[in-house]
Amino acid sequence: MKRMLPIIALGASTATSGCINVTAPDKPIEINLNINVTQEVVYRLDGEAKTLIQQNPGIF
């Protein structure tokens, strides 16, 4: 009887286990990425550089 107990337990656990089905969806998966990228550039000029640019406007 002691030898039969593990076999009975295995059979009972197999009989009560569920079934899992994995199926592919009918429609393709759509990932919508609405990304808004903005950039802000802040610059500061040294006083000497600022006067140099003002004195030579065609430097750039």
N, C-alpha and C positions, 0 to 999 in steps of 0.2 A: 504494500500500500504506500510506503514511503517513497518508493521509486516512481510510482505513478503520479504523485502529487505535482512534480514539475511539468510533466507532460500535460496534465489536465489544466494547469495554470497557463501554459503556453497556448493551448487550444482556446481557452476562454479569452485570453487577451487578443488573439488573432481574430476571433469572431466578433469582438466588440470594437475593433479599430475602424476608423472612418476611411473614406476614400476621397482622395484629393484629385481634382481635375484641373489642369491648367490649359486654357485655350487662348489663342490670339484674338485680339479685338477685331471687329468687322471693319471699322474705320481706322485709318492711320492716325498715329498720335501726332498732334499738332502742338508745337511749342511756339508761342507768340512772344517775341522779345521786343518790347517797345522801350528803347533806350534813348534817352536824351543826354547828349554829352555837351556840356558847355565849358568853356575855358576862359578864365579872366587873367589877363597879364597886367601886372602892376610893376612899374619900373620907377626907379629914383635915380636921379643923376647927381653926381658930385657937383658942387658949385663951379669948380674950374671947368669941368666937362660941359656944363650947361652954357657957360659963357663962350667956350670955344665953339660950340655948335651954333650959337647965336651969331658969332662973328664970321663963321664960315658956313652959310646955309647950304652950299652945294657940296659939302664934304661927304654926304651920304647919297 
